[in-house]
């Protein structure tokens, strides 16, 4: 599996835990802050929970 495929599958898998709106917002924030790793997106989601 390529790195890109793994990233995409990991990102798609996050929808099981987070709503579409939260996931989209986290991805938008990641783009704005130039976060290019799945771990960074997960971190954004975890910090924004609660």
N, C-alpha and C positions, 0 to 999 in steps of 0.2 A: 504494500500500500504506500502510495506517495505521501509526502508531508501535507500536500494540499488536500488530498482526499481525507486524510486523518483529521485535519483542521475542520473541514466542512462537516464531516460526520460528527465530530465533537460538538460543533456549534448547533447542528440539528438536534443532537441529543439533549441539549440544555432546555429545549422546550418542554421536556417532561417535568422539570422542576420549576421553571419560570414561565410567566405568561408571555404571550406574543408581544404585548406592549412593553413589558420590562426588558425583554430580550432585544427588541428593536432599539429601545432607548440606550441600552448598554452598548450595542454595536455602534450607534451614532456617536456616543461619547468616546468610544475606542477610536473611531476614525478621527474625531476632532483632536484627540490627544495623542494621536499616532501610536496607539497600542496595537501591535501586530501579532500578539500571541493569544492563544485560547486561555491560558492561565490569567492573562490580564483582563480578559472579558469576564471570566469567572470572578475575579477579584472585584471588579466593578459591581457585579450583581450581588455579591456577598456583602459589600460595604453599604449598599443601598437597601438592604433588606431590614426592615424594622423602622 
